[in-house]
Structure formats: structure tokens, C-alpha cells
């Protein structure tokens, strides 16, 4: 999130060296670059790295970036700068689908300001963004965790806030005739089931989802210290 050559975060590599490890900074963020990266990185099959920043870019609302290594060093390319309508403030990381498209979620932006789900598609040497869904009042809001994709193309994620009770929700997005349908799989109540799920989900081979919440849980009553949950399908 901070540090690095530009003081706004860095991508680094740790390499085993003798009995310890050696750090190499691959890229230091700083204006007019993307800044304050929160999420982890993913590789493609060619060894390129992809990630998001929460701020920075052309409009100050965050970016999606790529790091490539054509020679001895790494070169950053901004694939997209968010404008607000397509998303703003990206805390979540990215995922690939089998065709090489990237999917992610922005914590704010969209028509109602509750965040968006977006797709980046490679097109003639550049990338084209599509806003797949914008969250509205009463739905999951402020997604902070990375999405997961099942074998049939459905997307799953968490909204750290929002939902029916305001404590976050687990959602499913189903593609249908060029649009996406939102389904709430669980709306957290702030009690024993948890509250404020900031984490990413895990999807097992049977289609069950696993995640964590920041607060809630029976042991400590309403305030609680969080839960680990499963949603069975």
C-alpha cells in the first residue's frame, strides 16, 4: 500500500539466497501512475503480472495494470484507469477466465455508488473494459475481496457492506443474454453469522463457498471478532 521508490506502494520479488531471502523491487508506484495497491497479483501463462491499485491513474480512481519483463527489468502498462461509472477505489484483486479475460470488482462507483463488477478483454494489443454489474441499494455493496468463477461462468463475491441488513452479503452473478443477474446467497445480520465480509471467497469442487467476516460471531455476541462461514449449494 505504501513505500517503494515513489512512496505509494511497490511490487516486489523475494528470491532465496543462501539461508535467507533477497528482495527486489520490480516496480514502485507514484503519480501519474496507479497508487496504493491493496490486492495481490496474478500471473498469466507468459509470466506477466496483473494487479489493481486503489487510487491513481488518469482520474485518480484507481487502475488495472500489467507488469511485463521484455529484458532485464519490468515495465508497467496501465490497462485501464477507472472513471467512476465503471468503478472507483479498487481494493480487490483480479482473476482470469479460461479465455484470458480479466474480472474484478470496484468498491465504489457505478450508478448508486455501491461498487461494480468489471471485465477486461484483450483486443488488438490493448484491453477493452465492460462494466458487468453495478450494485444498488439493498444489495451487496463495497466489494473488497477478489471474485471467484465457476465452471459454467458464474461469478461469486462478497460485499463488505450493504445487503438486506447493512452488514454485507455474499452474491452470485449469472450471465444471461448479454447481461448479468444478481442473486444474494446470504445477507449477514451482524450476529452469529458474522458481519462485514472483506475477504475473498473460496469455491470447492462441489460448488460450496467459504469465507470470513471481520466482525460478528456467537462467542462475543453482537460485536464479535468474526466468523469462518460456508455456503452450501
N, C-alpha and C positions, 0 to 999 in steps of 0.2 A: 504493500500500500504506500509506503514512503521509502526514503533512501534512494540509493542509486546515484548515477552521475548527475541526473537532473533534479534529484530531490523529490521525485514524485512516484517512486516505485521502480522496480527493476525485475528483469527476467534473468535468472542465474542458473548455472550448472554446477553440480558437485561431482567431482571425479575422485575415485580412490587414489591415494598417493601414499605409498608406504603404509604406515599404521594409521594414517588419518585420511582426511579428505581435503581437496583443494577447491575453492570456489572460483568460478569465472563468471563475471557479469556479461551476459550476452547482449543486453540492451538496457539502457537507463532511460526512463520516461521523463519528459519535460515538455513544456509548451514549445511549439504548437501541436505537439504530439498528443496522444491519449495520456491521461494521468490517473493515478490511484487505481491500479488493478487490484481487485479483491479475489478473483477466482483463479483456479488453477489453469493449466494449459492442456491441450491435446495435440497429438501428432497425427499427420496424415501418413499414407503409405510411402511417401517420398522423403519423410523425415522433416518436413516443415512443421512449425509450431503455430498454434492458433489460440487466441485469447481475447478477453474483453477488458475494457477499462471503464471505471465508473464515471469518470469525468474526462474533460479534454476533447480533442477533435475540433472540427470546423465550427461547431456550435456550442461547445462546452458541455455537451450532454452525454459524452461517452463514445466509445468506439469499439469496433471489432478490428483486430489486427492480425497480421501474419508475419512470422519471422522465417526467413529463408537463409540458407548458407551456400551461396554460389562459389565462395572461395574460402579464405581463412577465417573470415568473420561472418557475422549475422547482419542481415538487412531487414529493417521493419518496413512493412507496407500497410497503410490503413485501408482496410477493405470497405469500411463504412463508418461515417460519422452520423450519429443519431440527431434527429431534428425535433423530437418531441412527439409528433404524431405517430412516428414509427417506434418510439421508445425513448426513455430518458433514464439515466442512472442505472447502469448495468452492473449488478453485483454477481450475477450467475455466470457460470462458465458455458461452454459450447459443447454440442455433441454432433457427430456425423451420422448421416443415414448411409445405407449401402451404396447410394449413387454419388456420394461425395458432397451432398448439400449439408450446410451447417444450420443448426437450430439453437435458439437461445431465448432468454426472457429478460425483459427490462422491468425494473422495479416501479417506475412511474412512467408517465406519458400515456398516449392514447386518448381517446375521446373523453373519458371520465377521469383520467389521471391515475388509474389503478394499475397501470403497467400493461405490457404487451408480450406476446409471443411472436417471434420473427423467424424467417428463414432466409439464408443467403445461398444463392445458386450461382455456381461458376458459369460465366457466359463470355465467350470470345476473349479470354485473357483477363477479364475483370469479374466482378461479382454484382449480382442484382439482388436487392432486398425486397422481401414481401412481408408485410405485416399480416400474420395469420389470424391473430385474435387480439382484441383489446378488452381488458377486464372492466366490468361495470360494477356499480354499487350493489352490494349483496353477494357478489361472487368473491372468489379468491382475489386478493389484492397484494401488491408489493412482493412479487416473487423474488426470492433471493438465492434459491438453490437451482442447480442445473436440472434440465429436463431429462426424462428417460423416454425411449422409443421402443415400442413392442414390435413383434414380427409382422403385424398387419398394418403398421403405420400410424397407430395411435400414440399421442404424446401425453405424458403424465408429469405433474409437477405439484409444487406447494406454493400457496400464497401465505406469506408470513403474517399477513393481517387480512381483514375482511372476512368474507363468509357470512353465514346467517347470524352469527353471534359476535362477530368482530375480532375473533381470536385466531383467524387463519383457516385455511381449508386445503384439502387435497383434491386436485381436479384431474379430469381427463378431457382431452380434446380429440375429437373424432373427425377425420376428413370425410366430406360428403359433397359431391358435385361442385367442387371448386371452393367450398367454404368449410368452416370448422364448427362443430357443435360442442358446446361446453356442458360437462356433467360434473356435478360435485359428488365426489366419492365419500367425503366426510367433512363436516363443518365442526371445528373444535369449539368446545363450550367453555374452556378455561378452567375446568375442574379436573376430574380424574383422567380424562382423555388427553389432557395437555393443552397448551396454548402457545401460539407464535412459532410455527414450524419454519425456521430459517434454513434448515438443512436440505440437501438433495435427497431424492428417493433412490432406493434400490429395488429392482424388479427381478424376481426369481423365475425359474423355468416354468413354473405353474401359473404365473401371472399375478402372484401376490406381491404387494408393495410394502416396503419397510422404510421407516424414517424416524426422526426425533423431533421433539419440541423443546423450546428454550425454557418454558415455564409450565406450570400445572403438574398434576400427578397426585395420587391419593395420600402418599406418605406425609406430605407437608401441607395438605389442604389446598385451598384455592390458589395461593401464591405459588407453592411448589417449586421444584427445581428441574422440572422437565420429565419427559417420558420417552421410551422407545416404543413405537407402535407398529402394528401390522394391519394392513387392509387386505383381506382375503377376497378373491374374486371367484 
